[in-house]
Structures are given as C-alpha cells and as structure tokens.
Amino acid sequence: MMVDIQVSIHQKDRKIGSMVKALAFEIGNKAAVVGASKEFLSENGFYIFHFNSPEKAQEFKKAVETYLPSLLANCEEND
C-alpha cells in the first residue's frame, strides 16, 4: 500500500524544497521522490512524495515537522 504525502513549500522556494526532498529520500529512498522535480515545484508550489507504508509516511511527516517550521513546509496526506 503506497501512501502519498503532499508537502506545500513556502513561496515555491527550491532550497526549502531540496531540504524536504532530502528528508523524503532519507526515509523512503529513491522511490519516494519520483516526480519531485524543480519544474513540478515551480508549477504547483508543492511536492508529492510516495512511501511504501503508513509507518514510513508518518516518519516523514514527523521529520518535516521536527526540522522545518510549518510556515516553510506543510504536510498532508494526498488521497
């Protein structure tokens, strides 16, 4: 069961996006960040990350909340 997490990035900032993307990669490996390109961020203002379990998705959400203020990056599950 794949769990998608959408992360809104403040002002489409690529540096903030890179930090969030690094967390996703660390927790979910390469598969988690497929499609998370700078062009996607520029067009949409968010990234969607893919995790292979609800536990990994929760671990990622907790990491984002721990390392980045909600003003900069805000997570929500993407159904």
Secondary structure by P-SEA (a helix, b strand, c coil): cbbbbbbbcccccaaaaaaaaaaaaaaccccccccccaaaaaaccbbbbbbccaaaaaaaaaaaaaccccccbbbbbcc
